[in-house]
Amino acid sequence: MVEKKLFLLRHAKSSWNNLELDDHERALSERGVYSCQVMSTYISKKLKFKDISIFSSNSKRTQETCKKIFKNSIKINYKRELYTFNFDDLIEWIKKFKINKNLMIVGHNPALMDLINYITKSHIGKFPTCALCEINIYINSWSEIKKNSADIKELQFVKKLKNYNYKNE
């Protein structure tokens, strides 16, 4: 079997200023924009993007998260089917992924947290906004992903990064 990496990135904090706005159209809050700047620094130092295909939900907040974190330096594939809150939908989408590269998904909770808890041997109780999870999976193709088939290599919360200091929270 081959080790593959799955990176899961939750969108940054979104704005609730307009309660009549459709969920799909909610933008990032001021705190969300700040969190993206902090996570961008961390991700740019950590990841080598030539070996990672990045796919994102097409919601406004995930697109803004990608633009702020990756700064248009890498191709992001926006997919309507990743605008989901159900981890079964994510698993089915991943199983259809034919490219033999590492994969990053930028998406939503509870789908991301439930996916982490399903495919890894760990149980996380929270996956806050702008969090990043790196998962090692030992499979030959993405179609083989299943329950308890992976290990969390790293779980990084933006608030735990040393340069995070949004209005002295």
Helices and strands as residue ranges (DSSP letters): E 3-10, G 23-25, H 30-46, G 49-51, E 52-57, H 60-70, E 76-79, G 80-82, H 87-95, E 102-107, H 111-119, E 132-138, G 142-144, E 150-156, G 158-160, G 166-168
